[in-house]
């Protein structure tokens, strides 16, 4: 199964990216995922369900440890992996 994750972390800071946002983005960029798109108001990535769920676990734990007070996350099934 393939998944797409979309997420943002809060609180926002319009002057510079907060530590929790940088950490969350670093986790997603370092994961073995496809179609990674990071931006100032939202981030997306796609991949195998196991890889996405592992990355989401890490980003939640690390973002919260870095000061996030809210993580908004949406996870969608986008298809089945083909052999």
C-alpha positions, 0 to 999 in steps of 0.5 A, spaced: 500 500 500 502 507 498 500 512 502 501 520 502 502 524 508 501 531 509 503 535 515 504 542 518 507 543 525 505 549 530 506 554 533 508 558 526 513 563 526 513 568 520 520 570 521 524 564 521 522 556 521 522 554 528 526 548 530 520 543 530 519 545 523 526 544 521 526 537 525 520 535 522 522 537 515 529 534 516 526 527 518 521 527 512 527 529 507 532 523 510 526 518 509 526 513 503 520 517 501 517 519 494 515 526 492 517 529 498 515 537 497 517 541 503 514 548 504 513 554 509 506 552 510 505 545 509 509 538 507 507 532 503 511 526 501 509 519 498 511 512 499 510 505 501 506 504 507 511 502 512 516 507 510 511 513 511 509 510 518 516 509 520 517 517 518 511 519 521 512 516 528 519 519 528 517 526 525 511 526 531 516 524 536 522 529 534 517 535 532 514 534 539 521 534 543 523 540 539 517 544 541 511 543 537 505 544 540 500 542 535 502 537 529 496 537 523 497 531 519 493 527 514 494 521 511 491 518 505 491 511 501 493 513 494 494 506 491 497 499 492 504 497 490 506 494 484 511 488 484 
